Amino acid sequence: MKVTRRYNQTRRDLTIDIKCEGCGNIEKDKNAYDDRNFWDNVVPSWKCSKCNKSSNDLGTKKQQINTRYPEGEQH
């Protein structure tokens, strides 16, 4: 799944919209957490609700997403 929009961020909690690289299905208003583990491991493993494939399943390149705050910084 590829992140297409980030919004409503409060500290490290935020909302995202994602799009499946396989079938193009768009999922909106997904809860997210702005840290390296979430962007590097959780998002690429999310399965599409339509085709049941993840970015890892499809072998697509991981999307590079920067965090708002440095790792280890508390907010």
C-alpha positions in Angstrom: 0.0 0.0 0.0 1.2 3.5 -0.9 0.5 6.5 1.3 -1.3 9.1 -0.8 -2.2 11.6 1.9 -1.3 12.4 5.5 -3.5 14.6 7.7 -4.9 15.4 11.2 -1.5 14.8 12.9 -1.4 15.3 16.6 2.0 14.5 18.0 2.8 11.1 16.4 -0.8 10.0 15.8 -2.3 10.9 12.4 -4.6 9.8 9.6 -3.6 8.6 6.2 -5.2 7.6 2.9 -3.5 4.7 1.1 -3.7 3.2 -2.4 -3.0 -0.4 -3.4 -0.2 -0.7 -6.0 -1.8 -3.9 -7.3 -5.4 -3.1 -8.0 -5.6 0.7 -7.3 -8.1 0.4 -4.5 -8.1 3.5 -2.2 -8.6 3.2 1.5 -9.3 6.4 3.5 -9.1 7.5 7.1 -6.6 4.8 8.3 -5.1 5.4 11.7 -1.3 5.8 11.6 1.7 6.4 13.9 4.5 8.6 12.8 7.7 6.5 13.5 10.2 4.6 11.5 8.8 1.2 12.4 5.3 2.1 11.1 6.5 3.6 7.8 9.2 0.9 7.1 7.4 -2.2 8.4 3.7 -1.8 9.0 2.6 0.1 5.9 4.4 -2.2 3.4 2.8 -5.2 5.2 -0.8 -3.9 5.1 -3.1 -6.1 3.0 -5.5 -4.4 0.5 -9.1 -5.0 1.5 -10.0 -5.7 -2.2 -7.2 -7.9 -3.6 -5.6 -9.0 -0.3 -2.1 -8.1 -1.5 0.5 -6.0 0.3 3.4 -4.0 -1.1 5.7 -6.8 0.2 3.6 -9.4 -1.6 3.8 -7.4 -4.9 7.6 -6.9 -4.5 7.2 -3.1 -4.9 9.9 -0.7 -3.7 9.2 0.7 -0.2 8.0 4.3 -0.2 10.3 6.6 1.7 8.3 8.6 4.2 9.9 11.0 6.7 8.8 11.4 10.2 7.8 14.8 11.5 9.9 14.4 14.7 13.4 12.8 15.1 13.4 9.2 16.4 13.5 9.0 20.2 12.1 12.5 20.6 9.0 12.6 22.9 6.0 14.7 22.0 
